[in-house]
Amino acid sequence: MNSAGVRSVARIVARDDGRGGTALPVLESDGPLALRRTRASGAEARVMLVGAMSGPLGGDHFTVRARVEEGARLSVGSAAATIALPGQAKGAARYDVRLDVADQAELHWLPEQLISAQGSDLHVTTRVDLAATARLVLREEQVLGRAGEEPGRLTSRLTVRVAGQVVLDQELACGPGAPGGWDGPAVLAGHRSVGQLTVVRPEFAAEPVPARALGEGATVVPLAGPAALVTAVAPDALRLRRLLDEASASLLVR
């Protein structure tokens, strides 16, 4: 690795193929980020993000861009958890995700967990721009430390806009050097797994999702737009996934 760290960019464009399916005219990746098309499901194209190398390490900068054009449907997952590790290069690592979803298009963004290993320093930014009739299911899961170790420093910011209006803009900072209180009762309350599920559906504008608790450790709140946010904390990644899966099922069958 050079002193500046590794730079890697992956790009996806999903397009209605005119035959009831979704084409992928752009599927580009390099370095540690590798994109693989998997078996489609009906009109939905599916892509898997495969980590070809460890990381991100300190000093690395990864970027993933996806655009879902009008009428297309895309689901993106990852083959394994992403592990933020300390590296030889100075400075924090960065992982940027940029998502654009057009009218009558749908995106399911469902990566595996992000694990913040001891000694790492990672800044994650996810920005989503949706047209007025676009649909989104976006899951983020963070695990603070591997088994038996303290976490690294993790800063994660998520911004979602619908028709140019911000419906969600939140940041979470955890680990050494983060603002005080991140591990207190108002934030993680001693838990080491935290996750969010953002669901955007046009029908939520007329019938907002009611705010409520979703079992122990999870809540759902309506956002200022056709969207809802589920936030969950759990003692481990398996319990966190179970909470978010249950929340997703309850929101998507309304």
N, C-alpha and C positions, 0 to 999 in steps of 0.2 A: 504494500500500500504506500502511496506517496504521502508527503506531509500534508497535502490538502484534503486527503480523504477521497473516497470514491463518489463519482457523480453518476447517477443512473436515472433514466427517464423511460416510462412506459406509457403508451398511448392506445386508447381504444375508441373507435367510432362504430356505433351500431345504427343500422339503417333499415327501414321497412323494405323488404325485398319485393313487394307487390304481389306476392303469392301466399300471403298469410303467415309469413315467417319473418325472421330478422337476419340480415346479412351483417358481416363484420368486414367492411372494406379497409379498415385500418386496425391492425393488431401488431404493434411495434413495441419491442422491449430490448434492453441491453444490460450488460453487466449483471448485477445481482438480481435484477427484476426480470422474470421470464413469464410471458403470458401464453396460456394454452387454451385453445377452444375445446370444450367438452360437448357431450351429446346434448342437443337442444331438447327443450320440452315445449311442445306445441309451438306457439308463436315466439317463444322466448329463446334468445341465444344465451349461452352460458360460457363464462370464461373463468379460468382458474389462474390465480397469481401464484407462481412457484418461486420460492427463494432459491436462487442458484448458488448463493454463498451465505455465510453468516453475516448478520448485521441487521440494522445499521450499527456501525461502530462509530466511535468519536470522530468527528470531522466529516463523516459521510453526509451526502445530500441526495435523498431519493425523492422522485416525483412521479405520481401516477395521475394521468389525465384521462377522463372518459366523457364522451359526448353521445347522448342517446337522441337521435333525430326523431322528427315527428312520426308517431305511429309505431315506433320500434319498442321492443321489450328486451331488457338485458338484465342478467343476474351475474354478479361477480363475487367470487369467493376466493379463499386462499387455501393452499394445500396443507399448511401447518402454521403454528403460531409464529409471530415475528418476535425475535428476541433482541432487545437493545442491549449492546455490550460496550464496555470501555474499549477504546482503541489507542493506537500509537499516535494518531494525529491529534493536535490540540483542538479544543473547542467542542461544542455540543454537536450532536448529529441532528439532522433535520429530515422529516418525512412529510411531504406535502401531497395532499390529495385534492384534485380539482374536478368537480363533477358538474355537467350541464345536461339538463333534461328538457326536451322540447314539449310542445303541446301534444296531448294524447299519447305521450310516451311514458314508459315506466322503467324504473331502475330499482333493483334490489342489490344493495351493497352490503355484503355479509362476510367480511374477513374473519379469520380466526383471531384469537386473543393476541394482544401486544403485551409482552412480558418485559418489565423493567428490571434488568439484572443489576446486582450491586456494582457500584462504580460507574455506571452508565449515566449519560446526560442526553436526553432526547427531547426535541421540540416537534410536536405533531400539529399540523394545521389541516383542517378539512373544510373546504368551502364548496357549497352546493348552490347552484342557481337553477331554479325550476320555472317553467312557464306556468300560466294560470291553471291549465288543465293537466299538468304533469302529475305523476304519482311516484312516490319514493318510500322505500323501506331501507333504513340505514342503521346498522348495528355497530357499536364500538364497545370493545371490552378491554380493560386494562388490568393486568395482574402485577402487583407490586412485590417483586422479588421472586426468585425461584424457591423451591422447598428449602427451608432452613436458613435463608439469607435475608439480609436487609435489602430494601429496594434501592434502585438508583434514583436519579432526579428525572421526573417526567412532567412535561408541560403539554397539555393537549387543549386545542381550541377548535370549536365546531361552530361554523356559521352557515345558516340556511336562509336563502331568500326565495320568495315565491312572487313571481310577476314584479320583480325589482324591490319588493318590500322585505325587510328583515323580519323573520318570524322567530329566529333563534340565534343567539350569539353568546356562547358561554365558554369559559376557560376553567380548567382544573389543573392545579399544580401540586405535585406530591413529591415526597422524598427529601433528601438532604438539601438544605438551602431554599426550600419552598416556604412561602409565607406561613407563619404560625397558625395552628388550628386545623391543618389539613387532616390530621389523624384524630381530631376531637369529635365530640358527639354531634356537632352540627354538620360534619362532612362524612368521613368514613367510619367514625365510631369504632376504630380498631380493626375494621375489616381490611382485607388485602386484595379484594377483587371489586371492581366498580365498572358499571357499564351503562350505556344509554341506547335507547331504541327510538329513532325518530321516524314517524309515519306521516306522510303527506298524502291526502286524498281530497279531491275537490268536494266530495259530499260532506266533509267535516265543516265546511263553511256554513252550511244550512243546519247541520246537526252536530255541534261541537261535542267532543268527547268529554264526559264528566270527569272531574278530578276525583281520584279515589286511591285507596291503598290496594295493592295487588299482592296480598300475602305479606309475609314478614320480609322486610328489606326492600320492597319495591313500591313505587308510586307512579301514577300516570296523571299528567296535567295537560289541559288544552293550551295551545299556543295562540298567539295573536294572528290567526290566519287559519287556513284549512289543514291544520297539523296538530299532532299530539306528541308529547315527549314522555317516555318512560325512563326513569332513573332507578338503578338497583345497586345495592351493595351486598356482598356475600363473603363468607369466610374462604371460599375457594372458587376456582374457575368453573367446576362442574355445577355447583349450586347457582352461580351467576347465570350460566347458559340456560339452566332450567327456568329461572325466573323470567328471562327475556323471551324465551320460546313461548312460555305461557302467556306473556303479555302480548306478543305478536299475534298469537292465535285469537285472543279475545278482541283485538282491534280490527283484524282483517276479516272477521266474520260479521261485523256489525252491518 
